[in-house]
Amino acid sequence: MLRKPILMPPNIIDKIAKIANKRKVSFAEVVRDAVDAFDGDLSLQDENLLEALADTMVKTTREVIEKIDAIEKRLDEMHSMLEVK
C-alpha cells in the first residue's frame, strides 16, 4: 500500500474516527471501505430514471403554469365584474 496524506474538515475526521472505533478497525480502513462503496458512474438505468424524472418535472411545471394562467384570467374577469358594480 501507498501512504497518501489527505486534508479533511474536523467534523469528517471525527465521524470517521467514531465509525472506526465502533467497528474496531483503523481509520484508513473506514476511508478505503467508503471509497470502495462509492460508485461515481451513473448506470444506464440511473440515467434513464433521471431523464424520466426531468421530463416529468418539465411536464408538471408546464401544467402548473397553464393552471396559474387560467386562474389569473378568471381573477382578472372577476375584478372587472366587481369594478363595474
Secondary structure, DSSP 8 states (H G I E B T S, - for coil): ---------HHHHHHHHHHHHHHT--HHHHHHHHHHH---S--HHHHHHHHHHHHHHHHHHHHHHHHHHHHHHHHHHHHHHHHH-
